């Protein structure tokens, strides 16, 4: 069956137009010009945190613009190839059309990935993300699994060129972590990663069981948007309980001789935030306050959404206790229980190749919203 290239190319351009409408290339060019000017300032690195933020934002904006402009060029090249094929003799025409078919499929796949961004329209989707991973049922295996998930997300961020900042790590006594909190600093990181929130399950032969028995363990992933100065989340001092303690490393060993770690409790809600990865108590206190504000912002948003659903008379259950299974024994498979997406290359998934799972989750969430 021959391919109707004019119709396919028209469809590609329509999809790209939708992506451009969300990406705003002209605004990106202005932003790149401004950030390039800031990055060229001789005193940029006098403030290392600000310098890192400027260079990260510049890199992201340049990548976003390049994604769109490259797709425009590829569609134009595809159209030129098809037109050239029509003018050639049969053998050359077949070769050119074979190349065109392969490129058409590649462009369709790439546009499908880029189109995901058009589905991120939530009130905080554009924000950077704060991710917290906690070990659940399963003892040592659960703590080890929590650390595996942490590495998976940090590798995912690295693959995408996103900067991360590990803010707090609570190590388990024998192996793995009890919990960890880290930032992913990139536009739309929250909208992208928010579909990863929920309970994850691991099934494998436990490396910690001398009888080699199969073990099921669980870990929870929480994703909240990073607070911004414009959010005005004011927290009175009277609502805070602040404890200080010494930072600790793997196996419970002390890694700090001063009480620089901070545990902040919000008394009205019971939310607890611990920070120990910064160098000083002041820095840890500021980081803890920022994460606490982010969690209160998320809580406020969830309460608003619950109120809207209650008024609409349609209260649905959340995703449930388990949203994804990672099975290493008796077979190798990672499967998302909401979307049905699966991947038999478990090693690649744990090494951060989770874009397909994330994209499927974003599409699934959009479908759920449309049904409500």
N, C-alpha and C positions, 0 to 999 in steps of 0.2 A: 504494500500500500504506500503510494507516494505521499510525501509530506507537502502540505499546503504552506509553503514558506512565507508568502505575503501575509497570510492570516496569523501564522505563528509569530512573525516579527512584529505585527501590529499588537498582538497580545503581550509580547515582551515589553514593548514601549509603554503600554497602558500600565503594566505592573511597575515599571521603573518610574513612571509619572507619580504613582501613588507613594512610592518610596521617597522621591524627591520632595513631595508635598510635606512629608514629615521631617526629612533631613535638613531642609532649608539651606541649600548650597551657598546662596549669596550671604546669608548670615554667618555661615561657617568661614567663608573667605574673609569677612570683616574681623571675625574672632581670631583667625589665624594671624592676620596682620597685626592686631593689637597684642596678642600673646608673643609673637615674634619680636616685637619691639621691647616688651618687658623682658624676654629671655636674653636680649642683647645688651641689657643694662649692665654696666661694669660692676655695680654693687649687688647684683642679683643674689649671689651666694653669701652675702652678709647675713641673710635670713635663710638658713638651709631648708626649713619647713616650707616657706613660701616658694623658694626656688624649685623644690621638688614638685609642688603643686602646679606651678606655672609650666614647667617642662612636661609634666604628665598630661595636663590639659591640652597643651600644644600638640603633643604626639597623637592624642586621641582625635582632636579636631582634624588634623592632617590625614589621619587614617580614614575617618568618616568621609571626608571630601573625596579622597582617592577612590574609595569603594564605589561611589556614585559615578565619578567621571570615567573610571575604567570600564564600568558597565555600559555607559553610553558609547564608548569607543568600540567595545566588543560587539554590540548590536549593529553598529554601522559597518564594521568589518564583515560581519556575518551576511548582511544584506549585499555588500559588494561581492562577496564570494559567490552567492547565489546568482547574482546578475552576470558575473563572469562565466559561470558554468553554463548558462543558457546560450552563450556565444561560442562555446568550444565544441570540438568534435566529441563523439560518444565516449571514447575511452577517458579523455581528460575530464569530460563532464561528470562521469561517474565518480572519478577520484575526488573532484572538487565537492560534489554533493555528499560524498561519504564524510569528508572533513566538515562540511557544513552541518550534517546531522549530529556529529559528535560534539561540535561547538554549541549547537542549539541545546542539547541536553545539559551541557556544562553550564550554560548561561541560565537555563531554567532552574537548575539546582541552586546556583549562586543567588539568584533573585529571590528564591523561596526563603533562603536564610536571611537575606536583607529585609524581606517583607515582615519578618518577625517583629522588627522594631515598630512597625506601624500598629501593632497590637498592644504596645505598651503605652497606655493612655491613663493609667491610674494617677491619683493626686500626688503620689510620691515616687512614681516609677523612674523619674529622671535622676533621683538621688543616688549618691554612693550608698553602700550597704554595710551594715554591721552584722556579722554572722557569729552565732554562738553554737557550739556543738557540745552536747553533754552525753556521757555514757549512760546507758539504761540497764535493763535487766541483762544478766549474762556474766557478771563478775569480771575477771581479768580480760576475757575475750571482748566484753563490751567496751572496756577502757582502750584496748588495742584497736578495736573497730572505730572508736571515736577519733583516735589519732590517724587512722587510715583515711577517714573522711576528711579530716582537716587537711592532710596532705593533698587529697584529691582536689579540693577546692582551691588551695593555694597553687597547685600545678595548673589548674584550669585558668586562673587569673594570669599566671605567668605566660601561658600559651597565647592569651589574648592581649598581652602587653599592658595589663592593669597592675597598678601598684597596690601593695597590701601592707598592712601594719598589724602585727600580732600584738594585741593589747594586754591579754591576760592568759596564762596557762596554769591550770591546776593539775599537777601530775599525780597519777595513781601510784600506789606504793610499789607494786611489782612490775607493771608494764603499762604503757599507754597513758591516757589522760582521763581525768574526771571531767574536765571541761576546758574549753578554750574560746576566746573571743578575739575576732580580728576584723579589721576594716578592709573593704575592697573599694579602692578609690578610683572610680570611673563613672562617667555619666551613664545612667540607666542600669547601674549595677544592681540597685534594689529591685527594679522591675524585672530584671532578668533572673536574679537569684531567688526572688520571693517564691517561685514555684518549687524550690528545693526544700522549703520548710515542711517539717513533718517528721514522722518516725521512719527510720531506715532499719532494715533487718539484714543480718549476715548469717549465712549457714555455711559451716566449714568443719573440717577436722581440726579440733583445737590444738594449736602448737603448745599449749600449756597443760594439756592432759596427757599424762604418761601412759594412759591406756588407749590413746588414739581415738577417742570417741568423738562423734559429731556433736557440735555445739551450735545452738542458735542464740544470737545476742542482738541487742538493740542499741540504737543511739538516736538522739533527738537533734534536729537542726532547726534553729530559730534564725530568722532573717528580718531585720528591721531597717528602716531608712535612717540614714545619718542625719542628725539634727543640723539645722542651719540657723544662723543668727536671726533670721527673719521670722522664725517660728514662734517666738515669744512664749516658751514654756518656762514660766517662772516657778521656782520651787523655794518656798520659805525655809529658812534655816531650821525652824522649829519642827519641820516635817522630816528632817534628816537625822539619822544616827550614823556617825562616822567612827570606824575603828581602824587603827593602824597596826601593822604587824610586819614581820620580816618576810621578804620574798623567799620562795623555796624552789628547788629544782627537782629533777627526776629522783625518785627514791626517797623523797622527803628531805633531801639535803638542803642546808641553808646556803643561798647564793648571795646573801646580802647581810652585812653586819649591822645595818641600821634598820629602824622600823619605817621603811619607805613605802611598803605596800598599803593599799587603802581598800577597806570594805565599806561601801555606802549602802545604807538601808533606807528606803522610802517608806516611812511609817504608815501612811494612809493605805497604801496598796500592798505593802510587804515585799516589793521588788528589791532584790539585792544585787548589787554590782560590785565585783572585785577587780582591782587593777594592780599589777605588780611589775609590768615589763618596762615602765619608764624608769629613769635614773633617780628621780627625786619624788618625795612625798607630794610636793606641790603639783608636779606633772601628772602623777597617778590620780590625784584628787580631781584635776581638771578633766582627765580622760574618763574617769568614772562618772562625773557629772554629765558629760556629753552623752555617754551611752545611756544613762538613766533618763535624760531628757528625750532621747530617741525612743526608748521603750515606752515612756509616757505618751509620746506623740502617737506611736503605733497603737497603744491602748485606747487613746481617744478616737482614733480612726475606726478601730474595731467596734467600739461602742456606738459610733455614728452609723456604721453599716448594719449592726444588729438592730438598731432602732428603726432604720429604714425598712429592713426585712420584716420586722414585727408589724409595722404600719401597713405593709403590703399583704400581710396575712400569709407569708410564705417563709417559714423558718426551716431551713435545711440543715442537716448534720454537716459537720466539717469533713475533711478528707478521710478521717478515720485514724486508727492507731498505727497504720502501716501503709506507706505510700510507695515504697520501693524495696525490692528484695535483691540481695547480692548473694548468689548461690555459688559456692566453690566446690561443693561436694554433695551429692554424687556426680553432678555435672557442672559445667561452667556456664552461668547465665546471670545477667543483670536484667531485671524486668521491672518496669514501672507499672504499678497496679491500677493507676488511674487511666493512663493513656494506652496501655498495652504495648508500648515501645520496649524493645529488648535488644540486647547485644551480648553475643557469646564470647567476646574478647574482654574478659574481666580485667586482665592486666592493663589494657589500654584505658578502660574506664577509671580504674583506680589511679592511673597516671594523668588524669585530668581530661580525657576525651569524653566530655559529657554534653557537648553542644546539642547533639541530637535529642537527648533526654530533655534538656532545657527547652528547646524549640517546641518539642511535642507537648510539654507541659504548658507553655504559653498559649499554644493553639487550643489545648484542652480547656484551659481556664476561660478563654474567650468564648468558647462554645457553651460552657456552663453559665457565663454571664448572659449570653443571648437567650438561654432557655428560661431565665428567671423573669 
